[in-house]
Every structure is written in structure tokens, then in C-alpha cells.
Amino acid sequence: MYSDRIKSLPPYPFAAIDRAKLAAQKRGVDVVDLGVGDPDLPTPKIIIDALCEAAKKPENHQYPSYEGKIEFRSAVADWYKETFGVDLDPESEVLALIGSKEGIAHAPLAFLNPGNLALVPDPAYPVYKTAVEFAGGVPVILPLKREQGFLPDLDGITSDVARKSRLIFLNYPNNPTGACADIKFLKKIVDFAYDNNLIVLHDNPYSEVYFGDKRPPSILEVEGSRDVAVEFHSLSKTCNMTGWRVGFVVGNSEIIKGIGDVKSNIDSGNFGAVQDAGIVALNNSQKIAAKMRETYRERVDLLYAGLSKIGLEVEKPEATFYLWAWTGGRSKEYTRKLIDRLGIVATPGVGFGDFGEGYVRFSVTQPTERITEAVKRMEKMVTEERAL
């Protein structure tokens, strides 16, 4: 029944996690879900109220424009100016997305012919590799290793592979590792792309979830980046709007046009009322994100202390709401033990690629009391194992 394309796909790791969680709940287990990165914090009331009002407007009941309302795209441009100091033309350098995942998945269709190479990090959000394969491209894996700060080693890419590649995916702040890239590294990426005629697709949904004094940079802050790069962003993490499916891609106008041409043949754009609510979200995001960061900072500190206490090798993340812990064993076996023995859901690192093996990703999208409960359960398990 199914195409070879579908049959070649690995199981989506988060779907497997959902199944394991559901099975445990059916057994009556009190599950603590530290798996999928879905914020538990509610969407702020000001955004919900804006949606309710916008939904009453008849003009929002018709097909929206494919590229997004100019009012929404202008709000995105204003947000980039305020947040990163980057000037964007809302007409040609901003495109609305039905969540950034949709845009990321569609982008390779615009730029890859069958057999073209694409540089893909590992471990990484699984959609990058899948999107390349869907487009008929060939992923070239860029290992992200702890000793390199979970940054790709550009010097390790042969000149032949670099010249034959059409695009490179990046994601900083990084899911799943929590690592950040500074402006110096992003400049190196831009120079590498320029030298090798590469398109840079930078996924940046965690820019507002950081714990230092300085916000992680946008790649568009790099001089010359507009020649080679676009950046994907979303209101999912910035404003707790995962279910709303509203995001955007900004940057090089020709790359934007290519993604837009794919979208116009596949979807019909965002619901107008969601875009109107998105404008309100963008205009209030600084206040929303500041409060959110304090909540996540407390949770990260709590879980970091707990994981360190039980002997896992874990570095405190600079950004995102994930902790990337080295277990030293098979990651699926470790997470299966957590769910079967403790009722704790976590994500096996191998689900993000072969170079994620041995790691487990923990998400802090649960209240502090639930994280405390998870830590207690793990401490008890480790104490019992050491007593054997």
C-alpha cells in the first residue's frame, strides 16, 4: 500500500514516547513526563483574548494569503529589529508558516534535486534529515560532539562534499543538547556557505529561552548572512503557543520565495485570526519571555542538581528547556527502564541520530513539584541498584 518513501522512514521518536506514556497510564502509573518539549505554561490571556476577537471578523473566515498578512509580517520585522537589531523587508524577507516545522519540512523541496547532498547535524531535530530524504536528497551527517561544544566541525568536511552540497541545517540554541553558538561561529558558517555556494537553514525557536545575561544571536546579525541564509522561528516556545501553529521564516528573499512557492502548492496559509493573535504575541513577547525564563531557570537548576546527584554526566544548558545527560549505556534501554520502573518519560538520545546514542534528553516542561517527584524516584532507584 505504502510508497517506498514512507516505508523508508524511521518511526518518529516522539510518537513512540507517546505510546509508551499511554501504556503506562493505562496500567495506572502516575507518569511524570519529561519527554517531549511541549511547554506546560498556558498561552497568556492577552493572546487568547486577541484570538477570540479576531475570530469574530468575517474577513478572517476566508482563505488567508499564502505568504501571510502584511500586518503579521510587519510585526515579525518589528520584532526582529527590536530583538536582534536586524532590519527586514516584510514584503520579501518574511514568510508566515503554519508552525516552523512545516516550513523546515517543505524547504528542501525547493532546493534539492534527487541525489543532491545536504549537510545535516546529528544529534538533531529529526525533521531535518527526514525533510532532505523526502526531497530525494542525500543527508551528509555532521556529528555534534561534546568535546567540540556540540558544534559541527566544518574543517572536517571535505572540499568535495562541501562543493557538492546544496544546503546546511543548523539549530542554535540547540535541541537536544542545549548548546549555543556565538556570533563568531555563526560568521564561520556564513563564510563557509558563501565559499561553497550553500544555503543555510537556521532553526532558531529557542532564542528567548536562555539563562545567561545575553540572548543567543540570530544568524542574520552576521554581516553577509542575507546572501546565503534564512532563519526559522516560532511562537511555540517564545509565547507558549505550540498548539496554535504559527511561525515564520526570515532572511534571503530568493530563499524565502522558493519556500513560498512550495507552500502555495501545498497549503493555504495560517488562519487569519491566529495571525492577528500572533501580532499581539510578538508585541508582548519580551515581557512574556522574561517571566517564562525565570520559571525554566528554576526547573533546570532543580533537575540538573538531581541528575548530577545520581551520577549522570550532564552539563547545565545555556539555553532551551532540555538537559542532555550521558548515561554511558544504550539510550532506549535506559528510557525504557525509567518508564517501566519509575513512570518517568524521557527521550532516548538515539532518537535524534546515531551520535545521540548514550545520551538521554530530559525536558523541564513540568511543574517543579513533578520534577522533584521524578528526582526522588530516580534517587531511590539508584540507591537500590547500588545496594545490590
Secondary structure, DSSP 8 states (H G I E B T S, - for coil): ---HHHHT----HHHHHHHHHHHHHHTT---EE-SS----S---HHHHHHHHHHHT-GGGGS---TT--HHHHHHHHHHHHHHH-----TTTSEEEESSHHHHHHHHHHHH--TT-EEEEEES--THHHHHHHHTT-EEEEEE--GGGTT---GGGS-HHHHHHEEEEEEESS-TTT-----HHHHHHHHHHHHHHT-EEEEE-TTTT-B-SSS----GGGSTTGGGTEEEEEEHHHHTT-GGG--EEEEE-HHHHHHHHHHHHTT-----HHHHHHHHHHHHTHHHHHHHHHHHHHHHHHHHHHHHHHTT-EE---SBSSEEEEE-SS-HHHHHHHIIIII-EE-EEGGGG-GGGTTEEEEE--S-HHHHHHHHHHHHHHHHHHHH-
